Amino acid sequence: MLRFLTMRILGAIPLLFLLSVVTFAIIQAPPGDYGDTIRSMLINQGGAAPTVAEAQAELYREAHGLNDPIIVQYFRWISGIVTRFDFGHSFFYNKDVGQVVAERLPATIALALVCHLLASLLGIGLGILAATRQYSWVDTGLGIISFLGMTIPRFLLAIIILYFLVFRLNVSEVGMFFSARYGGAPWSWDKFVNLVQHVWPVVFIATFGGLAYNMRVMRANLLDVLNSQYVETARAKGLPEGAVIMKHAVPNALHPLVAYQGVVLPYMLTGEIEVAIVFGLATVGPAIVGSMGVGDVYVTATFMLVLAATLIVGNIISDILLVALDPRIRLGGGSE
């Protein structure tokens, strides 16, 4: 296990390096930088003359190295990460990027993990239900739900729910985790309930798509396993149908689904990000969009690098779970 983890981590380093290069180059490709944002703010909000605003913007570029070649800016950023764990300075938030990440990433990961857990448990359970009642009205109904979950865009569903909350139900507290009275209050059951009341649309929408996929895959895998010879042998021995399904069929049907979990975690993160952008929650999504809009390159690049790291971590976790599910599998090519 230790050898496997070491090899996977060492193998992830060049991949993360390559991703950081590509991400940084793509972010820097559009014309303009944060100096242009400074100039626009001086003209539109400060009433400065265009020549004065441009001069101030140029001073800002020189002071923060924005006029340096892209390769110089990249190596300044990546060397700070490697040597000092310093992700740079955010121009827009006027604080360290690491602090911006620390403020927004925990809530994003917490929401994504909750969605991932719900999507896995509900999707697997409903997939088993659909497979054991093949061609029944239950199977048909769950098939419709899974079809809708996989085809409706998450951002569109978020806009629809937001419309009904704001314009039909007159909900005013949108885009926040708590009501004002719970902002600085210690954790309690009432505060937790208030949190659920505010974030349930995000959890519901992000969970819906993952649940639909898990349900379809689990149903297909389980139907295939139920026709296997060893399952028929277990039935011939007189085992109850429930024991045949849960003890013999389900564990083997879970293998492809567990292997896919390495992709599901980033999928849940992107789902949370899409919905959070629509609802304006203080998580990673709005920070990425906002930083891209104003040219705050280090915030955007750091968040994208963090999301890439979650994909790698998710794949490692899925491999470990696969071994826990089936001890016959050995990590690193070992043998029994």
C-alpha positions as CSV (number, residue, x, y, z in Angstrom):
1,M,0.0,0.0,0.0
2,L,2.8,2.5,0.9
3,R,4.7,1.7,-2.3
4,F,1.5,2.2,-4.3
5,L,0.8,5.6,-2.7
6,T,4.4,6.7,-3.1
7,M,4.4,5.8,-6.8
8,R,1.1,7.5,-7.5
9,I,2.1,10.7,-5.7
10,L,5.4,10.8,-7.5
11,G,3.6,10.1,-10.8
12,A,1.2,13.0,-10.1
13,I,4.0,15.6,-9.8
14,P,4.9,15.9,-13.5
15,L,1.2,15.7,-14.4
16,L,0.4,18.6,-12.1
17,F,3.3,20.5,-13.5
18,L,2.1,20.0,-17.0
19,L,-1.5,21.0,-16.0
20,S,-0.2,24.1,-14.3
21,V,1.7,25.2,-17.5
22,V,-1.3,24.6,-19.7
23,T,-3.8,26.3,-17.3
24,F,-1.5,29.3,-16.8
25,A,-1.1,29.7,-20.6
26,I,-4.8,29.5,-21.3
27,I,-5.7,32.0,-18.6
28,Q,-3.1,34.4,-19.9
29,A,-4.1,33.9,-23.6
30,P,-7.0,36.5,-23.7
31,P,-5.8,40.1,-24.1
32,G,-5.7,42.4,-21.0
33,D,-4.7,42.0,-17.4
34,Y,-5.6,43.4,-14.0
35,G,-4.1,46.8,-15.0
36,D,-7.0,47.2,-17.4
37,T,-9.4,46.7,-14.5
38,I,-7.5,49.4,-12.5
39,R,-7.8,51.7,-15.5
40,S,-11.5,51.1,-15.9
41,M,-12.2,51.6,-12.2
42,L,-10.3,54.9,-12.2
43,I,-12.2,56.2,-15.2
44,N,-15.7,54.9,-14.3
45,Q,-15.6,55.2,-10.5
46,G,-12.9,57.8,-9.8
47,G,-13.6,60.1,-12.7
48,A,-10.0,60.2,-13.8
49,A,-8.9,61.2,-17.2
50,P,-8.0,58.3,-19.6
51,T,-4.4,59.4,-19.8
52,V,-4.0,59.6,-16.0
53,A,-5.8,56.2,-15.6
54,E,-3.6,54.6,-18.1
55,A,-0.5,56.0,-16.4
56,Q,-1.7,54.6,-13.1
57,A,-2.5,51.2,-14.6
58,E,1.0,51.1,-16.1
59,L,2.6,51.8,-12.8
60,Y,0.5,49.0,-11.3
61,R,1.7,46.6,-14.0
62,E,5.3,47.5,-13.3
63,A,5.0,47.2,-9.6
64,H,3.4,43.7,-9.8
65,G,5.3,42.3,-12.6
66,L,2.4,42.2,-15.1
67,N,4.6,43.5,-17.9
68,D,7.0,40.6,-17.5
69,P,6.9,37.8,-20.1
70,I,4.4,35.0,-19.4
71,I,7.1,32.5,-18.8
72,V,8.7,34.7,-16.1
73,Q,5.3,35.2,-14.4
74,Y,4.7,31.5,-14.5
75,F,8.0,30.5,-12.9
76,R,7.6,33.2,-10.3
77,W,4.3,31.7,-9.4
78,I,5.2,28.0,-9.5
79,S,8.5,28.6,-7.7
80,G,6.7,30.3,-4.9
81,I,4.4,27.3,-4.5
82,V,7.2,24.8,-4.6
83,T,9.7,26.6,-2.3
84,R,7.5,28.5,0.1
85,F,4.0,27.1,-0.5
86,D,3.1,30.7,-1.6
87,F,0.4,30.9,-4.2
88,G,1.0,34.5,-4.9
89,H,-0.9,37.7,-4.2
90,S,-4.5,38.3,-5.3
91,F,-4.9,41.6,-7.1
92,F,-8.7,41.8,-6.6
93,Y,-9.0,40.6,-3.0
94,N,-5.7,42.3,-2.0
95,K,-4.6,39.4,0.1
96,D,-2.6,36.2,-0.3
97,V,-4.1,33.7,-2.7
98,G,-3.7,31.0,-0.1
99,Q,-6.0,33.0,2.2
100,V,-8.6,33.2,-0.5
101,V,-8.4,29.5,-1.1
102,A,-8.6,28.8,2.7
103,E,-11.7,30.9,2.9
104,R,-13.6,29.3,0.1
105,L,-12.3,25.8,-0.6
106,P,-13.4,24.1,2.7
107,A,-17.1,25.0,2.1
108,T,-16.8,23.8,-1.5
109,I,-15.2,20.5,-0.6
110,A,-17.7,20.0,2.2
111,L,-20.7,20.5,-0.1
112,A,-19.1,18.3,-2.8
113,L,-18.5,15.5,-0.3
114,V,-22.1,15.7,0.9
115,C,-23.4,15.6,-2.6
116,H,-21.0,12.7,-3.5
117,L,-22.1,10.7,-0.5
118,L,-25.8,11.2,-1.2
119,A,-25.4,10.5,-4.9
120,S,-23.5,7.3,-4.2
121,L,-25.8,5.9,-1.5
122,L,-29.1,6.9,-3.2
123,G,-27.8,6.0,-6.7
124,I,-26.6,2.6,-5.7
125,G,-29.7,1.8,-3.6
126,L,-32.1,2.9,-6.4
127,G,-30.0,1.1,-8.9
128,I,-30.4,-2.2,-6.9
129,L,-34.1,-1.5,-6.6
130,A,-34.5,-0.9,-10.4
131,A,-32.5,-4.0,-11.3
132,T,-34.4,-6.3,-9.0
133,R,-37.7,-5.0,-10.4
134,Q,-36.7,-5.0,-14.1
135,Y,-39.4,-3.8,-16.5
136,S,-41.8,-2.9,-13.6
137,W,-43.3,0.5,-13.1
138,V,-40.7,1.1,-10.5
139,D,-37.9,0.5,-13.0
140,T,-39.6,2.7,-15.6
141,G,-40.1,5.6,-13.1
142,L,-36.5,5.4,-11.9
143,G,-35.3,5.2,-15.5
144,I,-37.1,8.5,-16.3
145,I,-35.5,10.1,-13.2
146,S,-32.1,9.0,-14.3
147,F,-32.7,10.2,-17.8
148,L,-33.7,13.6,-16.6
149,G,-30.7,13.8,-14.1
150,M,-28.2,13.0,-16.9
151,T,-29.7,15.3,-19.6
152,I,-30.9,18.5,-17.8
153,P,-27.9,21.0,-17.5
154,R,-27.2,21.8,-13.9
155,F,-27.0,25.5,-14.4
156,L,-30.4,25.5,-16.1
157,L,-31.9,23.6,-13.2
158,A,-30.3,26.1,-10.8
159,I,-31.8,29.0,-12.7
160,I,-35.2,27.5,-12.7
161,I,-35.1,26.8,-8.9
162,L,-33.7,30.3,-8.3
163,Y,-36.5,31.8,-10.2
164,F,-39.2,30.0,-8.2
165,L,-37.5,30.8,-4.9
166,V,-37.1,34.5,-5.6
167,F,-40.0,35.4,-7.8
168,R,-42.7,32.9,-6.7
169,L,-41.9,32.1,-3.1
170,N,-40.4,35.5,-2.3
171,V,-37.2,34.1,-0.7
172,S,-34.9,36.9,0.0
173,E,-31.9,35.2,1.7
174,V,-30.3,33.7,-1.5
175,G,-26.6,33.5,-2.0
176,M,-25.6,32.9,1.6
177,F,-25.0,30.0,4.0
178,F,-26.8,31.4,7.0
179,S,-29.4,34.0,8.0
180,A,-27.9,37.2,9.4
181,R,-28.7,36.3,13.0
182,Y,-26.6,33.1,12.7
183,G,-23.6,34.7,11.1
184,G,-21.3,34.8,14.1
185,A,-23.3,32.4,16.4
186,P,-21.7,29.2,17.7
187,W,-22.9,25.9,16.1
188,S,-26.2,24.6,17.3
189,W,-29.0,22.5,15.9
190,D,-30.9,25.6,14.9
191,K,-27.9,26.9,13.0
192,F,-27.5,23.6,11.2
193,V,-31.1,23.6,10.2
194,N,-30.7,27.2,8.9
195,L,-27.6,26.1,6.9
196,V,-29.7,23.2,5.3
197,Q,-32.4,25.7,4.5
198,H,-29.9,27.8,2.6
199,V,-27.8,25.2,0.8
200,W,-30.4,22.6,-0.1
201,P,-30.8,23.8,-3.7
202,V,-27.0,23.4,-4.3
203,V,-27.0,20.0,-2.7
204,F,-30.1,18.8,-4.6
205,I,-28.9,19.9,-8.0
206,A,-25.3,18.6,-7.7
207,T,-26.6,15.3,-6.2
208,F,-29.2,14.8,-8.9
209,G,-26.8,14.3,-11.8
210,G,-24.4,12.0,-9.9
211,L,-27.4,10.0,-8.5
212,A,-28.7,9.5,-12.0
213,Y,-25.4,8.2,-13.3
214,N,-24.8,5.9,-10.3
215,M,-28.3,4.5,-10.6
216,R,-28.0,3.7,-14.3
217,V,-24.5,2.1,-14.0
218,M,-25.5,0.1,-10.9
219,R,-28.7,-1.2,-12.6
220,A,-26.8,-2.3,-15.7
221,N,-24.0,-3.9,-13.8
222,L,-26.3,-5.7,-11.4
223,L,-28.5,-7.1,-14.2
224,D,-25.3,-8.4,-15.9
225,V,-24.1,-10.0,-12.7
226,L,-27.5,-11.6,-11.8
227,N,-27.2,-13.6,-15.0
228,S,-23.8,-15.0,-14.1
229,Q,-23.2,-18.7,-13.4
230,Y,-22.1,-18.3,-9.8
231,V,-25.3,-16.4,-9.0
232,E,-27.4,-19.2,-10.5
233,T,-25.3,-21.7,-8.4
234,A,-26.0,-19.7,-5.2
235,R,-29.7,-19.8,-6.0
236,A,-29.5,-23.6,-6.7
237,K,-28.1,-24.1,-3.3
238,G,-31.3,-22.7,-1.8
239,L,-30.0,-19.3,-0.6
240,P,-32.7,-16.6,-0.1
241,E,-32.9,-14.2,-3.0
242,G,-32.0,-11.3,-0.8
243,A,-28.8,-13.0,0.3
244,V,-27.9,-13.9,-3.3
245,I,-28.3,-10.3,-4.4
246,M,-26.7,-8.5,-1.5
247,K,-23.9,-11.0,-0.7
248,H,-22.9,-12.4,-4.1
249,A,-24.2,-10.0,-6.8
250,V,-24.0,-6.5,-5.4
251,P,-20.3,-6.6,-4.4
252,N,-19.2,-7.7,-7.9
253,A,-21.6,-5.2,-9.5
254,L,-19.9,-2.4,-7.5
255,H,-16.5,-2.8,-9.0
256,P,-16.9,-0.5,-12.1
257,L,-18.8,2.0,-10.0
258,V,-16.1,2.2,-7.4
259,A,-13.4,2.5,-10.1
260,Y,-15.4,5.5,-11.4
261,Q,-15.5,7.3,-8.1
262,G,-12.1,8.9,-8.9
263,V,-14.0,10.9,-11.6
264,V,-17.1,11.5,-9.5
265,L,-15.5,13.7,-6.9
266,P,-14.2,16.3,-9.4
267,Y,-17.6,15.9,-11.1
268,M,-19.4,16.8,-7.9
269,L,-17.0,19.7,-7.4
270,T,-17.7,21.1,-10.8
271,G,-21.5,20.6,-10.2
272,E,-21.2,22.5,-6.9
273,I,-19.2,25.2,-8.7
274,E,-21.8,25.6,-11.5
275,V,-24.7,25.9,-9.1
276,A,-22.8,28.1,-6.6
277,I,-22.1,30.6,-9.5
278,V,-25.9,30.8,-10.2
279,F,-26.8,31.2,-6.5
280,G,-23.7,33.4,-5.7
281,L,-22.5,31.4,-2.8
282,A,-19.1,32.3,-1.3
283,T,-17.4,29.2,-2.6
284,V,-14.8,28.4,-5.3
285,G,-17.1,28.9,-8.3
286,P,-17.9,32.6,-8.0
287,A,-14.2,33.2,-7.1
288,I,-13.0,31.6,-10.3
289,V,-15.5,33.5,-12.5
290,G,-14.8,36.8,-10.7
291,S,-11.0,36.4,-10.9
292,M,-11.2,35.5,-14.6
293,G,-13.4,38.6,-15.3
294,V,-10.9,41.0,-13.7
295,G,-7.6,39.3,-14.7
296,D,-6.7,38.1,-11.3
297,V,-4.6,35.3,-12.8
298,Y,-3.0,33.8,-9.7
299,V,-6.4,33.1,-8.1
300,T,-7.8,31.5,-11.2
301,A,-4.6,29.4,-11.8
302,T,-4.4,28.3,-8.2
303,F,-8.1,27.2,-8.0
304,M,-7.7,25.3,-11.3
305,L,-4.6,23.6,-10.0
306,V,-6.4,22.6,-6.8
307,L,-9.3,21.1,-8.8
308,A,-6.8,19.1,-10.9
309,A,-5.2,17.8,-7.6
310,T,-8.7,16.6,-6.4
311,L,-9.0,14.5,-9.6
312,I,-5.7,12.8,-8.8
313,V,-6.6,12.3,-5.2
314,G,-10.0,11.0,-6.2
315,N,-8.5,8.4,-8.4
316,I,-6.1,7.2,-5.7
317,I,-9.0,6.9,-3.2
318,S,-11.0,4.9,-5.7
319,D,-8.2,2.5,-6.2
320,I,-7.9,2.0,-2.4
321,L,-11.7,1.5,-2.1
322,L,-11.6,-1.1,-5.0
323,V,-9.0,-3.1,-3.0
324,A,-11.1,-2.9,0.1
325,L,-14.1,-4.1,-1.8
326,D,-12.3,-7.0,-3.4
327,P,-9.2,-8.3,-1.6
328,R,-8.2,-10.4,-4.6
329,I,-7.0,-7.1,-6.2
330,R,-3.5,-6.1,-5.3
331,L,-2.1,-2.6,-5.5
332,G,1.2,-2.1,-7.4
333,G,1.0,-5.5,-9.1
334,G,1.6,-7.6,-6.0
335,S,0.4,-11.1,-5.6
336,E,-1.2,-13.0,-2.8
